[in-house]
Amino acid sequence: MSFFKKTTNVKDKPTLDKADKPKQKDQPQSFMEDLQANTDQLKQAFSYPTNNALKMRNLYLPFYEKHITLFYVEATVNTAIIDSHIIEPLLNEPVQPLETDDIVSMFIDSVLTTADANKITTIQDATKDMLSGNTIVLLEGELQGISIDTVG
């Protein structure tokens, strides 16, 4: 009879080297057509509401019949640029007929009064751009967003 439990020696167990572990890359997370789902993903990326530097502004654009949300990081943007080059043009009645095939491109080319606006397609693009002082515009029903230079 043995009073001691038989154990295996740690040296006898095979170990996994870091090189043997399967590498998992973080896949970029694409935007969804659901504005609330995109909003929740960005809130999670910025640890909101614990980190309250993330600012959001929900708007309804009656002339385009679209809900949008603007996102930016406080203290990295010039809010006067946001008001005059993003919000005002979006809330004004369009001068030319609407092209609804690609509303994101139409906003960039014809509505926003800034030259530095680009399409983005992932949460990672949005977070990186916001940390650089950009404002992000996400539209309900669209798989693309708009990143606008608003560095303050």
Backbone as numpy.savetxt, mean C-alpha at the origin, in Angstrom:
# Nx Ny Nz CAx CAy CAz Cx Cy Cz
16.62 -53.95 35.69 15.80 -52.78 35.69 16.67 -51.53 35.69
16.31 -50.62 34.84 17.11 -49.41 34.72 16.33 -48.23 35.30
17.01 -47.45 36.11 16.38 -46.27 36.69 16.51 -45.04 35.80
17.32 -45.13 34.80 17.55 -43.99 33.93 16.92 -44.21 32.58
16.33 -43.17 32.09 15.69 -43.23 30.77 16.77 -43.13 29.70
16.66 -43.97 28.71 17.64 -43.94 27.64 17.36 -42.71 26.77
18.36 -41.92 26.57 18.23 -40.72 25.74 19.18 -40.82 24.57
18.90 -40.05 23.58 19.80 -40.02 22.43 20.77 -38.89 22.60
21.91 -39.07 22.10 22.94 -38.06 22.17 22.67 -36.99 21.13
22.83 -35.75 21.49 22.59 -34.65 20.56 23.50 -34.77 19.35
24.65 -35.30 19.54 25.59 -35.47 18.43 25.10 -36.49 17.42
24.24 -37.41 17.87 23.72 -38.45 16.99 22.61 -37.94 16.07
21.97 -36.82 16.46 20.87 -36.28 15.67 21.41 -35.47 14.50
20.83 -35.68 13.34 21.27 -34.86 12.21 20.78 -33.42 12.41
21.61 -32.49 12.04 21.25 -31.08 12.15 21.08 -30.50 10.76
20.23 -29.53 10.69 20.01 -28.84 9.43 20.87 -27.60 9.39
21.64 -27.51 8.38 22.44 -26.31 8.16 21.52 -25.25 7.57
21.85 -23.99 7.74 21.03 -22.91 7.17 20.86 -23.07 5.67
21.89 -23.60 5.03 21.81 -23.79 3.58 20.84 -24.91 3.22
20.58 -25.85 4.16 19.68 -26.96 3.88 18.21 -26.58 4.04
17.95 -25.49 4.75 16.56 -25.08 4.98 15.97 -24.52 3.70
14.71 -24.82 3.46 14.09 -24.25 2.26 13.97 -22.74 2.41
14.32 -22.05 1.38 14.26 -20.58 1.43 12.86 -20.14 1.03
12.29 -19.29 1.88 10.97 -18.75 1.60 11.10 -17.25 1.41
10.87 -16.83 0.22 10.92 -15.40 -0.06 9.54 -14.82 0.17
9.53 -13.62 0.68 8.26 -12.94 0.84 7.76 -12.54 -0.53
6.65 -13.11 -0.90 6.06 -12.79 -2.19 5.37 -11.43 -2.08
5.55 -10.57 -3.07 4.84 -9.30 -3.03 3.33 -9.54 -2.99
2.66 -8.79 -2.16 1.22 -8.95 -1.99 0.50 -7.94 -2.86
-0.15 -8.44 -3.90 -0.83 -7.57 -4.85 -2.07 -6.95 -4.24
-2.44 -5.78 -4.77 -3.69 -5.15 -4.35 -4.86 -6.01 -4.81
-5.95 -5.90 -4.07 -7.19 -6.56 -4.44 -8.18 -5.49 -4.88
-9.27 -5.90 -5.47 -10.29 -4.93 -5.88 -11.07 -4.39 -4.69
-10.96 -5.05 -3.55 -11.67 -4.66 -2.33 -10.86 -3.60 -1.58
-11.36 -2.37 -1.57 -10.66 -1.25 -0.93 -10.45 -1.50 0.56
-11.42 -2.08 1.23 -11.30 -2.33 2.67 -10.20 -3.36 2.95
-10.10 -4.38 2.12 -9.05 -5.39 2.30 -7.67 -4.76 2.11
-7.52 -3.89 1.11 -6.25 -3.19 0.90 -5.92 -2.28 2.08
-6.94 -1.60 2.57 -6.77 -0.72 3.74 -6.29 -1.53 4.94
-6.91 -2.67 5.17 -6.53 -3.52 6.30 -5.09 -4.01 6.17
-4.67 -4.35 4.95 -3.30 -4.81 4.73 -2.29 -3.70 5.02
-2.59 -2.48 4.59 -1.68 -1.37 4.86 -1.65 -1.03 6.35
-2.79 -1.10 7.01 -2.82 -0.87 8.46 -1.94 -1.90 9.16
-2.03 -3.15 8.74 -1.23 -4.21 9.35 0.26 -3.98 9.07
0.60 -3.56 7.86 2.00 -3.32 7.51 2.61 -2.21 8.37
1.79 -1.23 8.77 2.28 -0.12 9.58 1.95 -0.26 11.06
1.47 -1.43 11.47 1.10 -1.68 12.87 0.13 -0.62 13.40
-0.83 -0.27 12.58 -1.84 0.71 12.96 -2.90 0.00 13.78
-3.39 0.54 14.88 -3.28 1.90 15.41 -2.16 2.09 16.42
-1.40 1.03 16.74 -0.28 1.20 17.67 0.67 2.28 17.17
1.01 2.20 15.90 1.82 3.23 15.26 0.84 4.17 14.56
0.64 5.34 15.11 -0.37 6.23 14.55 0.21 7.23 13.55
1.39 6.96 13.01 1.96 7.84 11.98 1.26 7.65 10.64
0.63 6.49 10.44 -0.12 6.25 9.21 -1.40 7.07 9.24
-1.57 7.88 8.23 -2.78 8.71 8.13 -3.58 8.25 6.91
-4.91 8.25 7.07 -5.81 7.83 6.01 -6.92 8.85 5.84
-7.35 8.99 4.61 -8.48 9.87 4.34 -9.37 9.20 3.32
-10.60 8.90 3.72 -11.58 8.27 2.84 -12.38 9.35 2.13
-12.55 9.18 0.83 -13.32 10.14 0.03 -14.25 9.40 -0.92
-15.34 10.05 -1.24 -16.21 9.56 -2.31 -16.14 10.58 -3.43
-15.85 10.10 -4.63 -15.75 10.98 -5.80 -17.04 10.88 -6.59
-17.96 11.83 -6.43 -19.27 11.70 -7.06 -19.23 11.71 -8.59
-18.30 12.45 -9.18 -18.25 12.51 -10.64 -17.72 11.23 -11.26
-17.01 10.44 -10.47 -16.45 9.17 -10.95 -17.17 7.97 -10.33
-18.06 8.25 -9.36 -18.79 7.23 -8.62 -17.83 6.19 -8.05
-16.80 6.67 -7.37 -15.76 5.81 -6.80 -15.46 6.22 -5.36
-15.22 5.21 -4.52 -14.68 5.44 -3.19 -13.17 5.29 -3.30
-12.44 6.19 -2.65 -10.99 6.11 -2.63 -10.50 6.32 -1.20
-9.28 5.89 -0.96 -8.63 6.19 0.31 -7.22 6.67 0.02
-6.85 7.78 0.66 -5.49 8.31 0.57 -4.74 7.85 1.81
-3.49 7.46 1.61 -2.62 7.03 2.71 -1.32 7.81 2.64
-0.83 8.22 3.81 0.50 8.83 3.88 1.02 8.69 5.29
2.32 8.90 5.43 2.96 8.83 6.75 3.17 10.26 7.23
2.62 10.54 8.40 2.71 11.87 8.99 4.17 12.30 9.10
4.42 13.56 8.87 5.72 14.20 8.98 6.66 13.88 7.82
6.19 13.11 6.83 7.02 12.87 5.65 6.46 13.56 4.42
5.27 14.14 4.54 4.59 14.74 3.38 4.28 16.21 3.61
4.01 16.90 2.52 3.54 18.27 2.56 2.03 18.19 2.32
1.24 18.43 3.36 -0.21 18.28 3.24 -0.83 19.31 2.30
-0.17 20.43 2.08 -0.67 21.42 1.12 -0.64 20.84 -0.29
0.38 20.06 -0.61 0.45 19.40 -1.92 -0.68 18.39 -2.04
-0.94 17.64 -0.98 -2.02 16.65 -1.00 -3.35 17.34 -1.28
-3.60 18.43 -0.57 -4.87 19.15 -0.75 -5.01 19.73 -2.15
-3.97 20.42 -2.63 -4.10 21.16 -3.89 -3.87 20.31 -5.15
-3.04 19.28 -5.07 -2.72 18.51 -6.28 -3.38 17.14 -6.34
-4.00 16.72 -5.24 -4.66 15.41 -5.25 -6.15 15.55 -4.94
-6.47 16.05 -3.74 -7.87 16.06 -3.31 -8.73 17.01 -4.14
-8.30 18.26 -4.29 -9.10 19.22 -5.06 -9.37 18.75 -6.49
-8.34 18.33 -7.25 -8.62 17.88 -8.61 -9.56 16.67 -8.67
-9.45 15.76 -7.71 -10.32 14.59 -7.71 -11.77 14.93 -7.38
-11.98 15.95 -6.56 -13.34 16.33 -6.17 -14.01 17.26 -7.17
-13.22 17.87 -8.06 -13.79 18.77 -9.06 -14.41 18.00 -10.22
-15.40 18.64 -10.84 -16.03 18.02 -12.01 -15.02 17.91 -13.14
-14.95 16.75 -13.81 -13.96 16.59 -14.88 -14.26 17.52 -16.06
-13.18 18.02 -16.67 -13.29 18.93 -17.80 -13.60 18.15 -19.08
-13.04 16.97 -19.21 -13.24 16.17 -20.41 -14.04 14.91 -20.08
-14.59 14.26 -21.09 -15.36 13.02 -20.84 -14.50 11.96 -20.15
-15.15 11.14 -19.36 -14.46 10.12 -18.59 -14.08 8.92 -19.45
-12.85 8.43 -19.24 -12.42 7.18 -19.85 -12.43 6.15 -18.74
-13.43 5.31 -18.73 -13.57 4.37 -17.62 -12.83 3.06 -17.84
-12.22 2.85 -18.99 -11.48 1.61 -19.24 -10.31 1.47 -18.28
-9.56 2.54 -18.11 -8.39 2.52 -17.22 -8.42 3.81 -16.39
-9.21 3.78 -15.33 -9.41 4.98 -14.53 -8.14 5.42 -13.81
-7.27 4.47 -13.47 -6.02 4.83 -12.80 -5.15 5.67 -13.73
-4.99 5.23 -14.96 -4.21 6.00 -15.95 -4.86 7.35 -16.22
-6.19 7.37 -16.29 -6.90 8.63 -16.54 -6.65 9.61 -15.40
-6.68 9.14 -14.15 -6.39 10.03 -13.03 -4.97 10.57 -13.12
-4.01 9.72 -13.43 -2.61 10.15 -13.52 -2.41 11.14 -14.66
-2.98 10.84 -15.82 -2.74 11.65 -17.02 -3.59 12.92 -17.10
-4.82 12.86 -16.59 -5.74 13.96 -16.86 -6.32 14.68 -15.65
-6.30 14.06 -14.49 -6.99 14.65 -13.34 -6.01 15.25 -12.33
-5.06 14.46 -11.88 -4.11 14.94 -10.87 -3.21 16.02 -11.47
-2.94 17.04 -10.69 -2.15 18.17 -11.19 -0.71 18.10 -10.72
-0.17 16.90 -10.73 1.22 16.69 -10.39 1.87 15.87 -11.48
3.14 16.14 -11.74 3.84 15.41 -12.79 4.44 14.11 -12.28
4.54 13.96 -10.98 5.23 12.80 -10.43 4.25 11.83 -9.77
3.50 11.10 -10.59 2.55 10.10 -10.12 2.79 8.82 -10.92
2.77 7.70 -10.23 3.03 6.41 -10.86 2.05 5.36 -10.38
1.82 4.35 -11.24 1.01 3.21 -10.85 1.83 2.30 -9.95
1.13 1.72 -8.96 1.74 0.70 -8.11 0.75 -0.46 -8.03
1.28 -1.66 -7.72 0.41 -2.83 -7.73 0.51 -3.70 -6.48
1.44 -3.36 -5.57 1.60 -4.22 -4.38 1.62 -3.40 -3.09
1.31 -4.08 -2.00 1.37 -3.49 -0.67 2.80 -3.05 -0.37
3.78 -3.85 -0.79 5.18 -3.53 -0.54 5.58 -2.24 -1.26
5.12 -2.05 -2.49 5.39 -0.80 -3.21 4.80 0.38 -2.45
3.58 0.21 -1.97 2.90 1.29 -1.25 3.65 1.65 0.03
4.04 0.66 0.80 4.72 0.96 2.06 6.08 1.62 1.81
6.82 1.12 0.84 8.13 1.70 0.51 7.96 3.16 0.06
7.00 3.41 -0.80 6.79 4.77 -1.29 6.32 5.71 -0.19
5.45 5.23 0.70 4.98 6.09 1.80 6.12 6.46 2.74
7.02 5.52 2.97 8.17 5.82 3.83 9.11 6.83 3.18
9.00 6.99 1.86 9.81 7.97 1.12 9.09 9.30 0.96
7.90 9.44 1.55 7.18 10.70 1.50 6.12 10.79 0.43
5.74 9.67 -0.16 4.68 9.69 -1.16 3.32 9.48 -0.51
2.31 9.92 -1.22 0.92 9.67 -0.84 0.40 8.60 -1.77
-0.34 7.65 -1.23 -0.90 6.54 -2.00 -2.40 6.75 -2.13
-2.91 6.59 -3.34 -4.35 6.66 -3.59 -4.79 5.27 -4.04
-5.71 4.68 -3.29 -6.29 3.39 -3.67 -7.76 3.60 -4.00
-8.20 2.95 -5.06 -9.56 3.10 -5.56 -10.32 1.79 -5.41
-11.59 1.90 -5.04 -12.45 0.73 -4.95 -12.57 0.10 -6.34
-12.40 -1.23 -6.39 -12.58 -1.96 -7.64 -11.38 -1.97 -8.57
-10.24 -1.46 -8.11 -9.05 -1.40 -8.95 -7.90 -2.22 -8.36
-7.15 -2.88 -9.22 -6.00 -3.69 -8.80 -4.72 -2.90 -8.76
-4.80 -1.62 -9.13 -3.64 -0.73 -9.12 -3.94 0.47 -8.24
-2.89 1.04 -7.68 -3.01 2.26 -6.93 -2.15 3.32 -7.57
-2.15 4.50 -6.97 -1.35 5.61 -7.48 -0.44 6.09 -6.36
0.84 6.23 -6.69 1.83 6.76 -5.76 2.22 8.15 -6.25
2.05 9.15 -5.39 2.29 10.53 -5.79 3.33 11.15 -4.86
4.33 11.78 -5.47 5.40 12.43 -4.71 4.82 13.64 -3.98
4.84 13.59 -2.66 4.34 14.69 -1.82 5.31 14.97 -0.68
6.58 14.75 -0.94 7.59 14.91 0.10 7.52 16.30 0.72
7.55 16.33 2.04 7.42 17.60 2.74 8.69 18.04 3.40
